[in-house]
Amino acid sequence: MDIDKILKQNKIKFEKNVPLKEHTTTRVGGPAKYFIRCKSEEDLIKIYELSIKYEIPKIILGKGSNLLISDEGFEGLAILNEVKETKLTNNIFYVSSGYLLFDFIKHSLELGFSGMEKVYGIPGTVGGGIYGNAGAYGASVSDNILRVKVFDGKKTFWVSKKDCHFGYRDSIFKKDKKLILGAEFLLKKDLDKEGTAEAGEILSDRLKKYKYGICCPGSFFKNIESSKLDKKVLNNIPEEKIVFGKIPAGYLLESIDAKGTKIGDIKVSDTHANFLINEGNGSAKDYFKLVMFLREKVFKKYGIKLEPEVQMVGFDNMYSYKNVAILGFGIEGKDALEFLLKKGANVTVFDKKEKTEFNTEKYKNVNFVFGEKYLSKGLKKFDLIVRSPGVYRYKNIILEAEKEGVSVTSTVKLFSDNCPGKIIGVTGTKGKGTTASLIYEILKKSKKDVYLVGNIGNPSLKILNKLNENSIIVMELSSFQLIDMTRSPNISVVLNITEDHLDWHKDKEEYVLAKENIIKYQNNSDYSVINYDYDLPRSFSKLTKSKVYFVSRKTSVKGCYVYNNNIILNIDNKEINIGNTKDLFLRGEHNWENICSAIMASYIAGSDLKSIREVVFSFKGLEHRLEFVRSYKNIEFYNDSFATGPQPTIAAVNSFNKPLTLILGGYDKGLNYESLAGILKNYKHKLQIVLIGDLEEKLFALLSAVIDREYLYKLGKKTMDIIVKKAVQITPENGIILLSPAAASFDMFKDYKERGNMFKNSVMNLK
C-alpha cells in the first residue's frame, strides 16, 4: 500500500515520521509514519473516509491520554483530532469529540450545570472518554449522554445511548470502528445554592486528587468487576474494598507494595498505585516491563488478571524490541529460538554443553554462550528469559534477574499464551506419552483438526500458524514444564503421581505443587479427567473449578472405569460398554488407567464412539514403553527403557505371569526403591535380576535382604551386548527378559531412547 501516493492524489496535507511522544500524556512513543492534523469536522470525515476506502491502518489522537505507543511507533496514519466545538440548547450540550473533557466539564459548571463533576480530572478528549466510557468514583462519561454522532465511512448519523452498549470501560466503538464526531449531554441546571455548593465540593475533591502536568496515561488498569470473580478469590478481598461493585486496581496494586516500584524512568506513583508515571526519560519498553511485572505479582497473590484500561498501540508483536535469553538449546530451546527470531527479538542462547555439540551456522544474528560457566555473567540485562524444561525454575540466577523486573517464561507458556485452539494437557509420573498418543489417535480418527506437540510430538511453537479456534492440541506436560504455568489446559488429564525427579525438584512437595498447575487455573467451562484409584491425584479434584470426571480400574465412577474386564464409559446418565480388556494390545493393568483416561478426554473433546473403539483396540503402544522386541529360543524380550523410576517398573513387572529376568539400574536420582523391592520379593514365578549402572551396589544391598543373592547378577557398566547375553544365559525357556531399569540412563547412555535402542539392537543381533 502506497500511503504517500494515496494522500497526495487526494490533496491531503500530511507530515511524515512525526514523534508521537509530544502528542501523548505519557511522553513516550516512537514516530507515526504519516501524521495529519484535523481542525474541522469536514476534514476529519474526509480523512477517515479515505482510510476506510483504502484500508489504511490508523489511530485517532486527541490529548493522547489513555494511550501507550511503542518505542517503534506506528507504521500507519495518526490523525490528530483538534475539532473543538460546544453548543448549549435547552440543558443539552453538544460537544465535539476533540474537545478536552475537563474543559467541557469546567465550562458547564461555569454556566451553572452539574452532573459530571466526578469524572473531572480524567485527561483526554470527549471522543476518547466516550470510546472507553471513562469514569471515576462510580460515575461514567456515558451517564449523561443522550446520543453520539458518528461517521461510518459512508454517512453521518446519530447512535442512541442504548445502542452504544456502554459497559464498564467499554462501548460499541471499541468493536465497531465508527468515527466519533461528538455527543449530546443532558446536564442538570443547579438553580439553588445547595446544588451548586455540592457540585463545587465534588469538584474541589477531584482537583485535590488530580495532579496536572504529570506524564501519565491516566489509570492504567481497569478496576475489577466483583460479580465476575470466583467466590474463593472474593474471600481474599476485604468487603469494604469493593466499591460500586468494583475492586479498585489501585487497591490490588497497593497490596503488593507497588507504590514506588520503578523500571528505568517509569515509576508507580507514590500516591496512587494505578498511576504509572514517566519521571523524565522513560520509554514504552520500560512501561511494558513494569506493566508485565505488576500484572504477574497481582496474579500470583490473588489469581486476578489485571487488564489495561490504556490502549496499547504497536505492542501486537510484544517481542519485537526485547532482549531475550533462552536457557537450554534442546528441542524446546530451538523451537523458542525460531519463534522469537521471526518476531524480531534480540536473542542470546545459553547452554552448559560445549559449542561443538551444536550447529549454529544458520543463526548468524544470535549470540551463543556455551560451556559449564554459561550463566556466569548473569541475566539481569535481559527483558525476558525463556527457560527450557531441564533448567530449574528457581535457580538463584533466575530469581535475581526476576527481582530486577526480568520476566520469566517457557516454551509451553509461550505456546499457551498464543494458542487460539483448545489444549488437552496430560500429566502424571508415568503413562503421559501413551495417554497423550491415544487421545491424539482417537481424535485424528474422528477427523478433528488435532495436533500432538511437546515431548512426543511436534515442537509446539512451530505449528502456531496452522492453528485456529477449532484446533485441538494434545500436550504431554511434565513437572518441569508445569512448575511455573499460570494457565491450565481446557481439558486436563491427571494420571497417577508418585515420587520422581527429586534430583531436579527441591522436594516431593514442590514436585506435586508443579503438577497441580495443570488444573489450578481452570474455569467452570473447562474439564478435568482424574485418576480416582490413588489418593494424591484424587485430591486434585478439590483444586479445580472445572467439570470433573474420574477414571478407575477398581471401582465404578462418573467417567470411565473397568468392571469385570469391561471398559465402561459412564457419562450423561448412560453406561456405554467400550469393549473387553482381553482384546487390548497394550499389556498390563496399569495401561487400563491410561486407556480410560484417553477415552474420557477424547470423548469430552468430541470424538465418536466408533473411533474410540477402533483406536483403543488397535493401539500397540509407544517405543520404549513395554515394547515387545522379539522372541528368541522361546524367550520374549521387552524394552521398557522409558521406566526411569520405580513405579513404571512395578507396573511392568506386574504385567507378566512367567519366569522373569529383569535388567535393573542406572543413574541415581535419589529415588526410594523400597516399594519396588517389596513387589520383587513377592513375584510369583522365578525371578532373576541383572543390576547395572551407578545404582548397582545400592540396589544389590537393598534387594539382597529380600531376594536370594544367587539370583542377583552385578554387571555394572558392561556393554549392552554383554548384559543381554548374560540375561539370555540365565533365563529359562518360556521366560521373559525385561529391560525396565527404574532409573535414568545418564550414567551409561545419552538418554532413555539410546538405552532402549541399544537393547533392541543387542536383542536383534542374537544368533
VOGU-3710 file (C-alpha; in Angstrom, 3 decimals, decimal comma):
1> mdidkilkqn> 0,000/0,000/0,000  1,481/3,357/-1,071  0,008/5,705/1,542  2,144/8,583/0,220  0,563/8,264/-3,187  -3,000/7,947/-1,845  -2,714/11,064/0,304  -1,076/13,130/-2,427  -3,644/12,108/-5,053  -6,419/13,259/-2,731
11> kikfeknvpl> -4,627/16,529/-1,940  -4,289/15,795/1,747  -1,674/17,727/3,707  0,363/15,398/5,866  3,635/15,139/7,739  5,973/12,156/7,922  7,768/10,484/10,814  6,309/12,782/13,450  7,287/11,802/17,033  4,119/10,818/18,873
21> kehtttrvgg> 5,544/11,309/22,360  4,668/15,014/22,094  1,041/14,069/21,469  0,564/11,714/24,418  0,277/12,285/28,153  2,931/9,610/28,763  5,549/11,455/26,720  6,799/8,191/25,237  6,386/6,520/21,859  8,087/6,397/18,505
31> pakyfircks> 7,084/8,270/15,345  3,971/7,960/13,226  4,958/7,314/9,630  2,096/9,581/8,496  0,553/12,381/10,572  -2,430/14,665/9,841  -3,944/17,479/11,914  -7,719/17,919/11,558  -9,255/21,197/12,775  -12,718/20,805/11,235
41> eedlikiyel> -15,332/18,064/11,194  -15,274/18,080/7,380  -11,527/17,385/7,309  -11,919/14,647/9,919  -14,639/12,923/7,890  -12,672/13,201/4,646  -9,545/11,611/6,125  -11,498/8,864/7,845  -13,448/8,067/4,668  -10,178/7,777/2,774
51> sikyeipkii> -8,657/5,474/5,402  -11,693/3,164/5,201  -11,697/3,101/1,405  -8,018/2,197/1,124  -7,800/0,194/4,395  -5,084/2,449/5,779  -4,130/1,484/9,375  -4,867/4,454/11,640  -5,137/5,776/15,166  -7,144/8,797/16,305
61> lgkgsnllis> -5,351/11,115/18,720  -6,919/13,684/20,998  -4,907/14,704/24,016  -3,122/11,367/23,825  -4,332/10,127/27,197  -5,334/6,527/27,881  -2,787/5,623/25,232  0,625/3,958/25,198  2,562/3,844/21,942  5,547/1,555/21,464
71> degfeglail> 9,059/2,907/21,015  8,972/1,722/17,416  5,990/3,996/16,798  3,165/3,447/14,350  3,596/2,445/10,708  0,195/3,789/9,659  -1,652/7,104/9,825  -2,022/9,106/13,054  -4,950/11,554/12,919  -4,863/14,374/15,471
81> nevketkltn> -8,429/15,430/16,279  -8,397/19,152/17,055  -12,103/19,753/16,353  -13,318/21,801/19,330  -16,940/22,910/19,393  -19,603/23,178/22,102  -23,203/24,394/21,915  -25,961/24,617/24,561  -29,662/24,168/23,730  -32,284/23,665/26,478
91> nifyvssgyl> -29,973/21,991/29,019  -28,466/19,830/26,262  -24,819/20,348/25,401  -23,484/19,264/22,026  -19,727/18,754/22,359  -17,354/17,791/19,535  -15,085/14,768/20,019  -11,864/16,824/20,001  -12,930/18,996/22,954  -10,944/18,338/26,149
101> lfdfikhsle> -13,137/16,535/28,668  -12,134/18,593/31,702  -12,508/21,835/29,702  -16,071/20,833/28,817  -16,925/19,955/32,450  -15,381/23,195/33,725  -17,299/25,184/31,085  -20,603/23,514/32,007  -20,084/24,233/35,720  -19,344/27,886/34,990
111> lgfsgmekvy> -22,723/28,048/33,247  -24,413/26,535/36,324  -24,797/22,926/35,086  -23,698/19,877/37,014  -23,655/16,098/36,724  -20,158/15,292/35,524  -18,014/16,520/38,432  -16,892/13,028/39,395  -15,189/12,453/36,042  -13,430/15,804/36,176
121> gipgtvgggi> -9,680/15,368/36,036  -9,751/12,451/33,590  -7,288/13,531/30,904  -8,154/13,368/27,226  -10,929/14,384/24,891  -14,678/13,857/24,879  -14,271/11,376/21,997  -11,722/9,355/23,952  -13,944/9,381/27,026  -16,885/8,049/25,005
131> ygnagaygas> -14,760/5,406/23,270  -13,635/3,825/26,550  -16,605/5,024/28,675  -14,141/6,665/31,038  -15,161/7,041/34,650  -14,268/7,539/38,289  -15,916/7,228/41,717  -18,836/5,182/40,370  -19,638/7,682/37,595  -19,006/7,318/33,857
141> vsdnilrvkv> -18,955/9,679/30,885  -21,960/7,794/29,484  -24,176/8,666/32,494  -25,237/11,974/30,949  -25,099/11,075/27,269  -28,258/11,209/25,152  -26,766/10,174/21,821  -23,486/10,079/19,920  -22,797/11,498/16,463  -20,713/9,157/14,270
151> fdgkktfwvs> -19,371/8,605/10,767  -19,084/5,012/9,494  -17,047/5,672/6,354  -20,084/6,421/4,192  -22,579/8,553/6,123  -23,024/10,613/9,263  -25,751/9,639/11,754  -26,678/9,531/15,442  -26,432/6,482/17,717  -28,716/6,379/20,761
161> kkdchfgyrd> -27,244/5,816/24,211  -28,884/2,384/24,316  -27,312/1,342/21,016  -23,870/2,474/22,174  -23,873/-0,553/24,550  -21,892/1,263/27,199  -20,330/-1,083/29,736  -17,619/-0,819/32,310  -14,797/0,947/30,436  -16,357/-0,305/27,244
171> sifkkdkkli> -18,601/0,720/24,367  -19,627/-0,493/20,933  -16,966/1,802/19,454  -14,173/-0,492/20,631  -15,524/-3,224/18,374  -17,401/-1,324/15,668  -14,833/1,134/14,342  -17,061/4,148/13,741  -15,571/7,626/13,973  -16,961/9,555/16,960
181> lgaefllkkd> -17,692/13,126/15,889  -19,378/14,384/19,054  -22,168/13,767/21,531  -25,163/15,353/23,249  -25,102/15,540/27,074  -28,127/16,267/29,252  -26,927/18,056/32,402  -28,769/19,345/35,462  -29,284/23,083/35,941  -28,471/23,797/39,609
191> ldkegtaeag> -30,650/26,793/40,406  -30,299/26,563/44,166  -27,215/27,322/46,170  -27,230/23,887/47,789  -26,864/22,102/44,443  -24,126/24,453/43,294  -22,268/24,011/46,580  -22,460/20,216/46,324  -21,086/20,269/42,756  -18,328/22,622/43,853
201> eilsdrlkky> -17,425/20,353/46,767  -17,113/17,320/44,493  -15,064/19,328/42,019  -12,766/20,564/44,781  -12,217/16,989/45,945  -11,372/15,843/42,404  -8,960/18,742/41,937  -7,075/17,771/45,091  -6,625/14,209/43,823  -5,740/15,068/40,253
211> kygiccpgsf> -2,256/16,400/39,537  -1,891/18,390/36,375  1,299/18,108/34,404  2,377/14,589/35,364  3,357/12,335/32,460  0,808/9,574/32,897  -1,861/7,984/30,665  -4,443/8,081/33,461  -5,469/4,988/35,428  -3,513/2,210/33,775
221> fkniesskld> -5,523/-0,875/34,763  -9,263/-1,455/34,796  -10,949/-1,944/38,137  -12,213/-5,499/38,579  -15,938/-6,269/38,403  -16,531/-8,336/41,547  -19,514/-10,166/40,009  -17,169/-11,846/37,541  -14,866/-13,324/40,178  -14,974/-16,718/41,804
231> kkvlnnipee> -16,050/-16,768/45,474  -12,652/-18,176/46,511  -10,966/-15,118/45,044  -13,502/-12,723/46,577  -12,887/-14,204/50,024  -9,381/-12,710/49,882  -10,727/-9,181/49,304  -11,988/-7,142/52,312  -15,653/-6,268/51,779  -15,053/-2,558/52,369
241> kivfgkipag> -12,601/-2,516/49,431  -15,344/-3,382/46,943  -16,677/-0,015/45,762  -19,643/0,323/43,393  -19,325/-3,400/42,625  -15,675/-2,967/41,629  -12,383/-3,907/43,238  -10,090/-0,951/42,574  -6,980/-1,927/40,664  -5,209/0,624/42,851
251> yllesidakg> -6,035/-1,397/45,985  -4,708/-4,635/44,442  -1,520/-2,862/43,422  -1,090/-1,257/46,835  -1,415/-4,677/48,463  1,636/-5,924/46,554  3,594/-2,811/47,616  3,591/-1,463/44,069  3,912/2,200/45,060  7,354/3,490/44,226
261> tkigdikvsd> 8,247/0,480/42,065  10,398/1,713/39,240  11,813/0,357/35,997  14,005/2,818/34,152  12,292/6,203/34,459  8,795/4,714/34,695  7,514/4,624/38,248  4,365/3,642/40,100  3,127/6,822/41,750  3,851/7,219/45,461
271> thanflineg> 0,292/8,495/45,978  -1,802/6,392/43,555  -0,747/2,830/42,728  -2,698/2,781/39,439  -0,776/5,752/38,053  2,353/4,780/36,101  4,357/7,961/35,715  7,152/8,866/33,334  9,628/10,742/35,519  11,595/12,150/32,615
281> ngsakdyfkl> 13,288/9,955/30,049  11,202/6,805/30,250  10,455/4,518/27,317  7,489/2,434/26,190  9,717/-0,574/26,719  10,065/0,322/30,411  6,320/0,912/30,655  5,699/-2,526/29,176  8,159/-4,241/31,534  6,604/-2,539/34,562
291> vmflrekvfk> 3,079/-3,449/33,425  4,030/-7,118/32,987  5,806/-7,158/36,346  2,797/-5,704/38,194  0,297/-7,986/36,457  2,281/-11,072/37,374  2,602/-10,078/41,044  -1,138/-9,398/41,375  -1,959/-12,662/39,639  0,343/-14,655/41,917
301> kygiklepev> -1,263/-13,161/45,027  -4,949/-13,125/44,049  -5,394/-15,142/40,851  -6,773/-11,934/39,278  -5,613/-10,854/35,826  -5,343/-7,087/35,596  -6,386/-5,771/32,188  -5,042/-2,472/30,834  -7,557/0,325/30,554  -4,946/2,061/28,444
311> qmvgfdnmys> -4,982/1,423/24,695  -1,614/-0,053/23,724  -0,538/0,673/20,137  2,345/-1,101/18,446  2,577/-3,888/21,033  0,935/-6,583/18,890  4,392/-8,038/18,463  5,479/-7,825/22,072  8,826/-9,464/21,373  9,994/-7,111/18,623
321> yknvailgfg> 12,204/-4,964/20,811  13,047/-7,381/23,577  16,411/-8,771/24,591  15,642/-12,429/25,223  17,721/-15,105/26,930  16,948/-18,723/26,025  18,249/-21,158/28,645  18,901/-24,559/27,098  19,356/-25,392/23,429  17,476/-28,670/23,177
331> iegkdalefl> 14,271/-29,274/21,210  12,244/-26,665/23,108  15,078/-24,134/23,135  15,432/-24,372/19,361  11,668/-24,100/18,957  11,653/-20,923/21,058  14,594/-19,512/19,086  12,856/-19,954/15,714  9,659/-18,398/17,091  11,353/-15,369/18,651
341> lkkganvtvf> 13,593/-14,658/15,666  10,502/-14,414/13,452  9,092/-11,942/15,980  12,200/-9,773/15,702  13,625/-10,352/19,177  17,312/-9,959/20,027  18,204/-13,435/21,262  21,064/-14,882/23,287  21,181/-18,668/23,789  22,784/-20,220/26,886
351> dkkektefnt> 23,654/-23,919/27,289  26,115/-25,714/29,552  27,189/-28,056/26,755  30,098/-27,115/24,525  29,516/-25,223/21,277  30,972/-28,066/19,245  27,840/-30,106/20,006  25,571/-27,704/18,115  25,209/-26,479/14,556  24,811/-22,718/14,956
361> ekyknvnfvf> 25,859/-21,590/11,465  22,353/-20,629/10,295  21,822/-18,335/13,291  24,150/-15,508/12,317  22,371/-12,810/14,340  22,140/-14,851/17,540  24,558/-14,651/20,457  25,582/-18,026/21,918  27,099/-18,693/25,329  28,193/-22,318/25,851
371> gekylskglk> 30,136/-24,267/28,451  29,976/-25,087/32,174  30,118/-21,391/33,157  27,375/-20,435/30,707  25,440/-18,344/33,269  28,394/-16,686/34,980  27,613/-13,218/33,582  24,057/-13,144/34,899  20,710/-12,453/33,269  19,666/-9,062/34,655
381> kfdlivrspg> 20,231/-7,206/31,388  17,503/-9,145/29,569  13,815/-8,295/29,194  12,696/-11,901/29,015  14,075/-15,314/29,993  12,743/-18,379/28,178  13,525/-21,435/30,280  13,861/-24,895/28,743  12,316/-27,711/30,824  15,665/-29,069/32,001
391> vyrykniile> 16,634/-25,746/33,617  15,451/-25,492/37,228  12,923/-22,669/37,561  14,213/-21,436/40,908  17,918/-21,153/40,181  19,285/-18,187/42,135  20,490/-16,520/38,964  16,955/-16,619/37,523  15,386/-15,326/40,744  17,902/-12,477/40,946
401> aekegvsvts> 17,037/-11,395/37,401  13,328/-11,666/38,188  13,734/-9,304/41,164  15,163/-6,747/38,739  11,979/-6,897/36,636  13,050/-9,527/34,081  10,068/-11,658/33,009  10,485/-15,439/33,064  8,581/-17,767/30,764  8,968/-21,089/28,948
411> tvklfsdncp> 8,168/-22,571/25,564  4,999/-24,144/26,961  3,885/-20,809/28,429  4,617/-19,003/25,160  2,536/-21,575/23,330  -0,354/-21,401/25,813  -0,413/-17,597/25,617  -0,562/-17,603/21,803  -2,654/-20,710/21,064  -6,120/-19,973/19,575
421> gkiigvtgtk> -7,391/-23,561/19,912  -8,277/-25,879/22,798  -5,465/-27,591/24,708  -5,651/-31,071/26,210  -2,843/-31,448/28,751  -1,746/-34,799/30,200  0,410/-35,190/33,299  1,368/-37,922/35,757  4,572/-39,638/36,777  4,293/-42,245/34,024
431> gkgttasliy> 1,838/-43,009/31,242  1,721/-39,437/29,894  3,101/-40,337/26,480  0,861/-43,371/25,999  -2,253/-41,466/27,081  -1,483/-38,368/25,006  -0,776/-40,503/21,926  -4,029/-42,417/22,365  -6,033/-39,184/22,681  -4,369/-37,830/19,554
441> eilkkskkdv> -5,006/-41,000/17,526  -8,661/-41,156/18,611  -9,314/-37,508/17,711  -7,469/-37,905/14,403  -9,655/-40,924/13,619  -12,666/-38,725/14,440  -11,454/-36,279/11,765  -10,696/-33,464/14,210  -8,100/-30,789/13,476  -5,760/-32,237/16,096
451> ylvgnignps> -2,032/-31,880/16,814  0,301/-33,782/19,135  3,015/-31,464/20,473  5,749/-31,407/23,063  7,877/-34,286/24,307  6,470/-36,901/21,902  5,072/-34,736/19,113  5,930/-31,700/17,034  7,627/-28,645/18,548  4,660/-26,601/19,776
461> lkilnklnen> 5,564/-23,076/18,617  6,348/-24,350/15,134  2,696/-25,191/14,479  1,110/-21,994/15,835  0,458/-20,558/12,379  -1,557/-23,672/11,447  -3,983/-23,359/14,340  -7,422/-21,797/14,627  -10,185/-21,746/17,237  -11,361/-25,226/16,152
471> siivmelssf> -7,932/-26,824/16,547  -7,254/-29,295/19,374  -3,736/-29,585/20,714  -2,679/-32,567/22,820  0,300/-31,947/25,102  2,255/-34,227/27,416  3,234/-31,991/30,349  5,992/-32,820/32,831  6,557/-31,176/36,203  9,491/-29,305/34,617
481> qlidmtrspn> 7,044/-27,638/32,223  4,210/-27,140/34,703  6,225/-25,661/37,564  5,608/-22,013/36,605  2,469/-22,340/34,490  -0,241/-19,751/35,196  -2,731/-21,036/32,634  -4,243/-24,515/32,716  -5,381/-26,565/29,687  -9,034/-26,635/28,625
491> isvvlnited> -9,071/-30,372/29,306  -6,603/-31,581/31,939  -5,769/-35,261/32,411  -4,173/-36,267/35,741  -2,726/-39,798/35,887  -1,114/-41,391/38,934  1,532/-39,232/40,621  4,394/-40,784/42,551  7,835/-39,674/43,700  10,118/-38,714/40,800
501> hldwhkdkee> 12,675/-36,150/39,599  13,935/-35,432/43,111  17,345/-34,759/41,580  15,720/-31,676/39,966  12,981/-30,642/42,385  13,716/-29,332/45,875  11,454/-31,995/47,395  8,340/-34,069/46,724  6,089/-31,191/47,799  7,491/-28,954/45,071
511> yvlakeniik> 7,065/-31,779/42,547  3,388/-32,192/43,485  2,735/-28,429/43,526  4,127/-28,228/39,995  1,722/-30,949/38,875  -1,213/-29,086/40,467  -0,805/-26,232/37,974  -2,425/-28,400/35,306  -5,820/-27,867/36,968  -5,250/-24,893/39,271
521> yqnnsdysvi> -6,174/-22,177/36,760  -9,125/-23,861/35,062  -12,550/-22,217/34,985  -16,065/-23,665/35,044  -16,159/-24,144/31,272  -13,098/-26,449/31,399  -12,853/-30,177/32,134  -10,549/-32,397/34,136  -10,073/-36,175/33,940  -8,559/-37,520/37,167
531> nydydlprsf> -7,362/-40,967/38,266  -9,616/-41,971/41,166  -7,601/-45,002/42,311  -4,846/-43,072/44,107  -5,165/-40,546/46,925  -2,851/-37,897/45,505  -4,371/-37,395/42,032  -7,881/-37,781/43,505  -7,152/-34,840/45,827  -6,621/-32,643/42,747
541> skltkskvyf> -10,386/-32,679/42,145  -10,781/-30,246/45,062  -8,409/-27,718/43,496  -10,208/-27,092/40,208  -13,280/-25,119/39,155  -13,721/-27,365/36,121  -16,210/-30,152/35,449  -14,545/-33,269/36,905  -14,667/-36,826/35,550  -12,808/-39,756/37,083
551> vsrktsvkgc> -11,189/-42,931/35,733  -10,653/-46,181/37,631  -9,708/-49,813/37,164  -11,018/-50,686/40,635  -14,467/-49,124/41,075  -17,340/-47,540/39,169  -17,046/-43,755/38,801  -18,624/-40,902/36,890  -16,323/-41,045/33,888  -14,633/-44,201/32,621
561> yvynnniiln> -13,822/-47,395/34,537  -13,119/-51,129/34,213  -15,630/-53,662/35,592  -15,309/-57,429/35,069  -12,694/-56,682/32,378  -15,154/-54,440/30,509  -14,299/-50,781/29,834  -17,355/-48,693/30,737  -17,939/-45,065/29,753  -20,312/-43,598/32,352
571> idnkeinign> -21,479/-40,139/31,268  -24,742/-38,237/30,881  -26,525/-40,894/32,975  -25,599/-43,573/30,421  -23,258/-46,539/30,736  -21,626/-47,490/27,432  -19,568/-50,672/27,089  -16,486/-49,795/25,048  -15,100/-53,366/24,944  -13,178/-56,039/26,856
581> tkdlflrgeh> -9,647/-55,563/28,179  -8,713/-59,049/26,902  -8,835/-57,638/23,370  -6,284/-54,893/24,053  -2,789/-54,996/22,557  -1,370/-52,908/25,411  -0,041/-55,130/28,197  -0,564/-54,509/31,890  -3,452/-53,415/34,051  -1,713/-50,083/34,615
591> nwenicsaim> -2,423/-49,339/30,957  -6,142/-49,707/31,649  -5,890/-46,425/33,568  -4,205/-44,730/30,593  -6,799/-46,120/28,189  -9,739/-44,991/30,344  -8,180/-41,522/30,633  -7,726/-41,280/26,870  -11,296/-42,438/26,213  -12,722/-39,879/28,635
601> asyiagsdlk> -10,656/-36,939/27,366  -11,260/-37,669/23,678  -14,995/-38,141/24,275  -15,185/-34,743/26,022  -13,291/-33,232/23,077  -15,940/-34,515/20,652  -14,767/-37,919/19,474  -17,324/-40,511/18,363  -17,595/-43,966/19,961  -16,699/-45,820/16,771
611> sirevvfsfk> -13,356/-44,019/16,505  -12,679/-44,594/20,206  -13,201/-48,349/19,868  -11,183/-48,692/16,645  -8,141/-46,902/18,031  -8,176/-48,333/21,564  -8,264/-51,950/20,369  -5,629/-51,488/17,661  -3,131/-49,349/19,585  0,151/-51,210/20,211
621> glehrlefvr> 1,840/-48,658/22,430  4,877/-46,416/22,139  8,510/-47,177/21,571  10,466/-47,867/24,789  7,219/-48,278/26,775  6,860/-52,018/27,481  7,620/-52,557/23,793  7,753/-56,123/22,507  11,065/-56,653/20,659  11,209/-60,299/19,568
631> sykniefynd> 11,106/-63,962/20,616  14,364/-65,898/20,670  14,760/-69,519/21,852  11,231/-69,319/23,339  12,225/-66,234/25,349  10,283/-62,969/24,883  12,154/-59,649/25,061  10,509/-56,385/26,168  12,012/-52,896/26,038  10,716/-50,638/28,819
641> sfatgpqpti> 13,642/-48,209/28,829  11,273/-45,297/29,445  10,829/-46,620/33,006  13,106/-44,129/34,766  11,583/-44,611/38,238  10,324/-47,491/40,403  6,575/-47,059/39,735  6,611/-47,831/35,980  8,915/-50,783/36,658  6,456/-52,089/39,250
651> aavnsfnkpl> 3,684/-51,764/36,650  5,815/-53,556/34,054  6,701/-56,450/36,392  3,021/-56,830/37,324  2,184/-57,164/33,626  3,805/-60,620/33,425  2,950/-64,040/34,805  6,023/-66,025/33,708  9,646/-66,564/34,806  11,259/-63,141/34,563
661> tlilggydkg> 14,765/-61,747/34,131  14,756/-58,042/34,966  17,523/-55,657/33,862  17,539/-53,007/36,580  19,590/-49,924/37,485  21,182/-46,800/36,071  21,755/-43,201/37,121  20,891/-42,446/40,761  18,211/-39,717/41,032  17,810/-40,239/44,765
671> lnyeslagil> 14,550/-42,194/44,486  13,135/-44,617/47,046  13,166/-48,264/45,889  11,573/-49,884/48,964  8,183/-50,415/47,253  9,857/-51,973/44,205  11,827/-54,341/46,462  8,550/-55,444/48,071  6,970/-56,219/44,695  10,022/-58,157/43,515
681> knykhklqiv> 10,125/-60,125/46,759  6,571/-61,361/46,177  6,868/-62,135/42,436  5,099/-65,496/41,980  7,475/-67,015/39,410  11,210/-67,437/39,169  12,831/-64,003/39,215  16,423/-63,090/38,355  17,809/-59,578/38,305  20,720/-58,143/36,332
691> ligdleeklf> 21,981/-54,989/38,079  23,639/-52,251/36,012  24,917/-48,680/36,237  25,591/-46,385/39,180  22,797/-47,979/41,215  24,305/-51,477/41,066  25,640/-51,572/44,663  22,752/-49,628/46,217  20,170/-51,952/44,668  22,212/-55,041/45,481
701> allsavidre> 22,304/-54,060/49,175  18,542/-53,413/49,197  17,454/-56,481/47,208  19,807/-58,990/48,826  17,795/-58,521/52,019  14,628/-59,862/50,336  15,915/-61,988/47,406  18,461/-64,810/47,436  21,808/-63,396/46,256  22,279/-66,206/43,765
711> ylyklgkktm> 19,531/-64,566/41,680  21,237/-61,154/41,653  23,883/-60,508/38,979  26,093/-57,408/39,132  27,218/-56,265/35,669  27,851/-52,580/36,416  28,651/-50,633/33,267  29,309/-53,514/30,925  28,227/-53,130/27,273  24,614/-53,810/26,357
721> diivkkavqi> 25,678/-56,838/24,286  27,244/-58,423/27,389  24,202/-57,526/29,532  21,760/-59,093/27,045  23,878/-62,258/26,594  24,055/-62,715/30,353  20,274/-62,324/30,589  19,755/-64,978/27,895  22,171/-67,320/29,663  20,220/-67,251/32,962
731> tpengiills> 16,629/-67,118/31,613  14,675/-70,388/31,377  12,637/-71,412/28,324  9,272/-69,594/28,050  10,678/-66,848/30,239  10,670/-63,049/29,810  13,665/-60,711/29,592  12,580/-57,215/30,556  14,662/-54,043/30,350  12,827/-51,825/32,870
741> paaasfdmfk> 15,641/-50,025/34,703  13,610/-47,920/37,205  16,342/-45,312/36,801  17,588/-42,616/34,469  20,151/-43,510/31,812  22,731/-40,718/32,042  25,442/-42,813/33,689  25,858/-45,053/30,618  23,767/-43,578/27,790  22,770/-40,260/26,246
751> dykergnmfk> 19,112/-40,792/27,211  16,485/-43,500/27,678  15,998/-43,715/23,890  19,647/-44,598/23,277  19,483/-47,157/26,088  16,350/-48,738/24,605  17,706/-48,747/21,061  20,974/-50,374/22,133  18,978/-53,040/23,986  16,888/-53,729/20,887
761> nsvmnlk> 19,964/-53,863/18,662  21,640/-56,346/21,000  18,498/-58,499/21,071  18,080/-58,438/17,295  21,759/-59,399/16,854  21,342/-62,592/18,868  22,002/-65,644/16,680
//
